[in-house]
Amino acid sequence: MAKKAIITGITGQDGSYLAELLLEKGYEVHGVVRRNSTSSLERIQHLVDNTTVYGKRLFLHFGDLADTSACISLVDQVRPVEIYNLAAQSHVRVSFDAPESTGDVTGLGCLRWLEAIRQVDKSIRFYQASTSELFGKVQEVPQKETTPFYPRSPYGVAKLYAHWMTINYRESYEIYACSGILFNHESPRRGEDFVTRKITKAVARIVAGKQKRLVLGNLDAKRDWGHAKDYVHAMWLMLQQATPQDYVIATGETYSIKTFLTEAFSAVGLNWEDFVDFDSQFLRPAEVELLVGDPTKAIAELGWQREYDFKALVKEMVETDCRNEGVDLTSLSSKVAVPV
């Protein structure tokens, strides 16, 4: 029989790539979907529609990470071998506006799945999506598994609670539970309210004549950017080891927002400074200026390798957004009118 896995947040960027990976490996995948008045399946619609290949191994369940009984019931019903907890209120800036709901879903949501495992079947392996935002006000550069945490947002604090609860359940109940401390990872499926996708979509819309300006906040912040497709492979590798451990997943390279802008706009022959404005409303109450991870442990122990570098990531995102906006890349002129 096929191995079964539950993915929370299956409709998100990471969830969609992870679902593809597990289905390709022969898993039966059960995705937890939050009920909305509008459809949120666009990132996995191609999997839902491909009934010939995936239809009998992909199942979607309506659920809510704030509902403990629903989590327990689903685990008891499915009896998976692995659970990947990717769902969260994951927008850092939004977490300042909604700290309580961020804590409930992002922090306590993890605890509810751990409790479900403890009560139903402690042999289930659990992956918790941790984040480089745990490091926040960084205590050393680069950041690795032993670097002290110093989160700088309600999102980071909620993720830190989930991270330590994962460790606590691993040590208290001998559950195979681990966290991937993932640094920024992007793709054409990144949400449009995240800065990287906001940039690449704006580039495409400017070329298409649908947008004139792009307004951003802190342009000097530096991040360690990888491709989500590479990072979900690391998630799977973590649950295939003999013993559970936590791993930093990163590229070991850091680039500023300005560098991302340069790469994105130059991909269509433009200078970003002709189109980008600054607005302080997009600044966070507490900024995180520099994040760069050390993936040495993951490379050595998991055998993890990346397929995408920074330039390839940005290029793919820009080209995908250009196609989505109806831009013909083969005949794209390098001369786009600069707004005055």
C-alpha positions as CSV (number, residue, x, y, z in Angstrom):
1,M,0.0,0.0,0.0
2,A,1.1,3.6,-0.7
3,K,2.5,5.5,2.2
4,K,0.1,8.2,3.5
5,A,1.0,11.7,4.4
6,I,-1.0,14.7,5.6
7,I,0.0,18.2,4.5
8,T,-1.4,21.2,6.2
9,G,-1.2,24.3,4.1
10,I,-1.3,22.2,0.9
11,T,-2.7,25.2,-1.1
12,G,0.3,27.4,-0.3
13,Q,3.6,27.7,-2.2
14,D,5.4,25.0,-0.2
15,G,2.4,22.8,0.2
16,S,1.8,22.6,-3.6
17,Y,5.5,21.7,-4.3
18,L,5.6,19.2,-1.5
19,A,2.3,17.5,-2.7
20,E,3.9,17.2,-6.2
21,L,7.0,15.6,-4.7
22,L,5.2,13.1,-2.5
23,L,2.8,12.1,-5.3
24,E,5.7,11.5,-7.6
25,K,7.2,9.3,-4.9
26,G,4.0,7.2,-4.8
27,Y,2.5,8.6,-1.6
28,E,-1.2,8.9,-0.9
29,V,-1.5,12.6,0.0
30,H,-4.1,14.1,2.2
31,G,-4.2,17.9,2.2
32,V,-5.9,20.1,4.8
33,V,-7.7,23.0,3.2
34,R,-9.3,25.9,5.1
35,R,-12.9,26.5,3.9
36,N,-13.3,29.9,2.2
37,S,-16.1,31.5,0.3
38,T,-13.8,31.5,-2.8
39,S,-11.6,28.8,-4.2
40,S,-8.0,28.7,-3.0
41,L,-6.8,25.7,-5.0
42,E,-5.1,27.5,-7.9
43,R,-1.6,26.2,-6.9
44,I,-2.7,22.6,-6.8
45,Q,-5.5,22.7,-9.4
46,H,-3.3,20.9,-11.9
47,L,-3.0,18.0,-9.4
48,V,-6.7,18.0,-8.6
49,D,-7.5,17.9,-12.4
50,N,-5.1,15.1,-13.2
51,T,-7.3,12.4,-12.1
52,T,-5.7,9.8,-14.3
53,V,-2.3,10.1,-12.4
54,Y,-3.2,11.6,-9.1
55,G,-6.9,11.4,-8.6
56,K,-6.9,8.2,-6.6
57,R,-4.0,9.3,-4.4
58,L,-4.8,13.0,-3.6
59,F,-7.5,13.8,-1.1
60,L,-8.5,17.2,0.3
61,H,-10.1,17.7,3.7
62,F,-11.6,20.9,5.1
63,G,-10.0,21.7,8.4
64,D,-8.8,24.5,10.7
65,L,-5.6,24.5,12.8
66,A,-7.6,26.2,15.6
67,D,-9.8,23.0,15.9
68,T,-8.1,20.4,18.1
69,S,-10.8,17.8,17.7
70,A,-10.7,18.1,13.9
71,C,-6.9,17.5,13.9
72,I,-7.3,14.4,16.1
73,S,-10.2,13.1,14.0
74,L,-8.3,13.5,10.7
75,V,-5.2,11.8,12.0
76,D,-7.3,8.9,13.4
77,Q,-9.1,8.6,10.0
78,V,-6.1,8.8,7.7
79,R,-3.5,7.1,9.9
80,P,-0.6,8.7,8.0
81,V,3.1,7.8,8.3
82,E,4.1,11.4,8.0
83,I,2.6,14.8,8.8
84,Y,4.0,18.0,7.3
85,N,2.7,21.1,9.2
86,L,3.2,24.0,6.7
87,A,0.1,26.0,7.5
88,A,0.5,29.3,9.2
89,Q,-0.3,33.0,9.2
90,S,3.0,33.5,7.5
91,H,3.2,37.2,6.6
92,V,5.6,38.9,9.0
93,R,4.2,42.4,8.5
94,V,0.6,41.2,8.9
95,S,1.5,39.5,12.2
96,F,2.0,42.9,13.8
97,D,-1.6,43.8,13.0
98,A,-3.0,40.4,14.0
99,P,-0.7,39.1,16.7
100,E,-3.3,37.0,18.5
101,S,-4.6,35.1,15.5
102,T,-1.0,34.6,14.4
103,G,-0.1,33.1,17.7
104,D,-3.2,30.8,17.7
105,V,-2.7,29.4,14.1
106,T,1.1,29.6,13.8
107,G,2.0,28.6,17.3
108,L,-0.8,26.6,18.9
109,G,-1.6,25.0,15.5
110,C,1.6,23.0,15.7
111,L,0.8,21.9,19.2
112,R,-2.6,20.6,18.2
113,W,-1.0,18.3,15.6
114,L,1.6,17.1,18.0
115,E,-1.2,16.3,20.5
116,A,-3.0,14.4,17.8
117,I,0.0,12.2,17.2
118,R,0.5,11.6,20.9
119,Q,-3.1,10.5,21.3
120,V,-3.6,8.5,18.1
121,D,-0.2,7.0,17.0
122,K,3.2,8.1,18.3
123,S,4.9,6.3,15.4
124,I,3.8,9.0,13.0
125,R,6.7,11.2,11.8
126,F,6.1,15.0,12.1
127,Y,7.7,17.9,10.3
128,Q,7.3,21.4,11.6
129,A,8.0,24.4,9.3
130,S,10.3,26.6,11.3
131,T,11.7,29.8,9.9
132,S,14.8,32.0,9.7
133,E,12.7,34.7,11.4
134,L,13.5,32.8,14.7
135,F,16.9,34.5,14.5
136,G,15.5,38.0,13.9
137,K,18.1,40.2,15.6
138,V,20.9,37.9,14.7
139,Q,23.4,36.9,17.3
140,E,26.0,35.5,14.8
141,V,26.6,35.4,11.1
142,P,25.8,33.0,9.4
143,Q,23.0,31.5,11.4
144,K,23.1,27.7,12.1
145,E,21.3,25.2,14.3
146,T,23.1,26.3,17.4
147,T,22.7,30.1,16.9
148,P,20.6,31.7,19.8
149,F,17.1,32.8,18.7
150,Y,15.9,36.4,18.9
151,P,12.6,36.8,17.0
152,R,11.5,40.3,16.1
153,S,7.8,39.9,15.2
154,P,4.7,38.2,16.5
155,Y,5.1,35.7,13.6
156,G,8.7,34.9,14.7
157,V,7.7,34.5,18.3
158,A,4.8,32.2,17.4
159,K,7.1,30.1,15.2
160,L,9.6,29.9,18.1
161,Y,6.8,28.5,20.4
162,A,6.0,25.9,17.7
163,H,9.7,25.1,17.3
164,W,10.3,24.4,21.0
165,M,7.0,22.5,21.4
166,T,8.3,20.2,18.6
167,I,11.5,19.6,20.5
168,N,9.6,19.1,23.7
169,Y,7.3,16.4,22.3
170,R,10.3,14.7,20.7
171,E,12.1,14.5,24.0
172,S,9.0,13.9,26.2
173,Y,7.2,11.3,24.2
174,E,9.9,9.9,21.9
175,I,7.9,11.1,18.9
176,Y,9.8,11.5,15.6
177,A,9.4,15.2,15.3
178,C,11.7,17.7,13.7
179,S,11.9,21.3,12.5
180,G,13.3,22.7,9.3
181,I,14.6,26.2,10.0
182,L,14.0,27.4,6.4
183,F,15.4,30.6,5.2
184,N,13.5,32.7,2.6
185,H,12.4,30.5,-0.3
186,E,10.5,31.8,-3.3
187,S,9.0,30.7,-6.6
188,P,6.5,31.8,-9.2
189,R,3.9,30.4,-6.7
190,R,4.9,32.8,-3.9
191,G,2.0,34.9,-2.6
192,E,1.6,38.3,-4.3
193,D,1.9,40.2,-1.0
194,F,5.4,39.0,-0.4
195,V,8.2,41.4,-1.5
196,T,9.8,39.1,-4.1
197,R,6.6,38.3,-5.9
198,K,5.4,41.9,-5.5
199,I,8.6,42.9,-7.4
200,T,8.4,40.3,-10.2
201,K,4.7,40.8,-10.8
202,A,5.3,44.6,-10.9
203,V,8.0,44.1,-13.5
204,A,5.7,42.1,-15.7
205,R,2.8,44.6,-15.3
206,I,5.2,47.5,-16.1
207,V,6.3,45.8,-19.3
208,A,2.7,45.1,-20.2
209,G,1.8,48.7,-19.7
210,K,-0.6,47.9,-16.8
211,Q,1.4,49.5,-14.0
212,K,3.6,52.6,-13.7
213,R,5.3,52.5,-10.3
214,L,6.2,50.0,-7.6
215,V,6.2,51.2,-3.9
216,L,8.3,49.3,-1.3
217,G,9.7,49.7,2.2
218,N,13.2,48.8,3.4
219,L,15.3,48.3,0.3
220,D,18.5,47.6,2.3
221,A,17.3,44.4,4.1
222,K,19.3,41.4,3.2
223,R,18.0,37.9,2.9
224,D,19.1,34.3,2.0
225,W,16.9,33.4,-0.9
226,G,16.4,29.9,-2.3
227,H,13.8,28.1,-4.4
228,A,10.8,26.5,-2.7
229,K,11.1,23.4,-4.9
230,D,14.6,22.7,-3.5
231,Y,13.4,23.3,0.1
232,V,10.5,20.9,0.1
233,H,12.9,18.2,-0.9
234,A,14.8,18.9,2.3
235,M,11.6,18.6,4.3
236,W,11.0,15.1,2.9
237,L,14.7,14.1,3.5
238,M,14.4,15.1,7.2
239,L,11.6,12.6,7.8
240,Q,13.6,9.7,6.1
241,Q,16.5,9.7,8.7
242,A,17.1,7.2,11.4
243,T,16.7,9.8,14.2
244,P,14.9,13.2,14.2
245,Q,17.0,16.3,14.2
246,D,16.5,20.0,13.3
247,Y,18.2,21.5,10.3
248,V,18.9,24.9,8.8
249,I,17.9,25.0,5.1
250,A,19.5,27.9,3.3
251,T,21.8,28.8,0.4
252,G,24.6,30.4,2.5
253,E,24.3,33.5,0.3
254,T,22.7,36.9,1.1
255,Y,21.3,39.5,-1.3
256,S,19.6,42.9,-0.6
257,I,16.2,43.9,-1.8
258,K,18.0,46.3,-4.1
259,T,20.0,43.4,-5.6
260,F,16.7,41.5,-6.2
261,L,15.3,44.6,-7.8
262,T,18.3,44.9,-10.1
263,E,18.1,41.2,-11.2
264,A,14.3,41.4,-11.8
265,F,14.2,44.6,-13.8
266,S,17.4,43.9,-15.7
267,A,15.8,40.6,-16.9
268,V,13.5,42.8,-19.1
269,G,16.2,45.5,-19.9
270,L,15.1,48.0,-17.3
271,N,16.7,50.0,-14.4
272,W,14.7,49.6,-11.2
273,E,15.5,53.1,-10.0
274,D,13.3,54.5,-12.8
275,F,10.2,52.7,-11.4
276,V,10.5,52.2,-7.6
277,D,9.4,54.5,-4.8
278,F,9.9,54.2,-1.1
279,D,7.1,54.5,1.5
280,S,7.7,54.2,5.2
281,Q,4.2,52.5,5.7
282,F,5.8,49.3,4.5
283,L,8.4,49.3,7.2
284,R,8.0,46.8,10.1
285,P,7.9,48.1,13.7
286,A,11.0,46.0,14.3
287,E,13.2,45.4,11.3
288,V,15.3,42.3,10.6
289,E,18.2,43.6,8.5
290,L,20.3,40.5,7.8
291,L,19.6,36.8,7.5
292,V,22.0,34.3,6.0
293,G,22.0,30.6,6.9
294,D,24.6,27.9,7.1
295,P,23.3,24.7,5.5
296,T,26.5,22.6,6.2
297,K,24.7,20.1,8.5
298,A,21.8,19.5,6.0
299,I,24.3,19.0,3.1
300,A,26.5,16.6,5.1
301,E,23.8,14.6,6.9
302,L,20.8,14.7,4.5
303,G,22.7,14.8,1.3
304,W,20.6,17.8,0.3
305,Q,21.6,19.7,-2.8
306,R,20.1,22.7,-4.6
307,E,19.1,22.9,-8.3
308,Y,18.4,26.7,-8.4
309,D,20.8,29.6,-7.8
310,F,19.7,33.2,-7.1
311,K,19.8,34.4,-10.7
312,A,17.8,31.4,-12.0
313,L,15.2,31.9,-9.3
314,V,14.6,35.5,-10.1
315,K,14.6,34.8,-13.9
316,E,12.0,32.1,-13.5
317,M,9.8,34.3,-11.4
318,V,10.0,37.2,-13.8
319,E,9.4,35.1,-16.9
320,T,6.4,33.3,-15.3
321,D,4.8,36.6,-14.3
322,C,5.5,38.1,-17.7
323,R,3.7,35.1,-19.4
324,N,0.8,35.5,-16.9
325,E,0.5,39.2,-18.0
326,G,0.5,38.3,-21.7
327,V,4.0,39.5,-22.4
328,D,5.7,37.9,-25.4
329,L,9.2,37.2,-24.0
330,T,10.7,36.3,-27.4
331,S,9.9,39.8,-28.8
332,L,10.3,41.8,-25.6
333,S,11.8,45.2,-26.3
334,S,14.4,46.5,-24.0
335,K,12.9,49.9,-24.3
336,V,9.9,50.4,-22.0
337,A,8.7,53.9,-21.4
338,V,10.0,55.4,-18.2
339,P,7.3,57.1,-16.2
340,V,7.7,60.7,-15.2
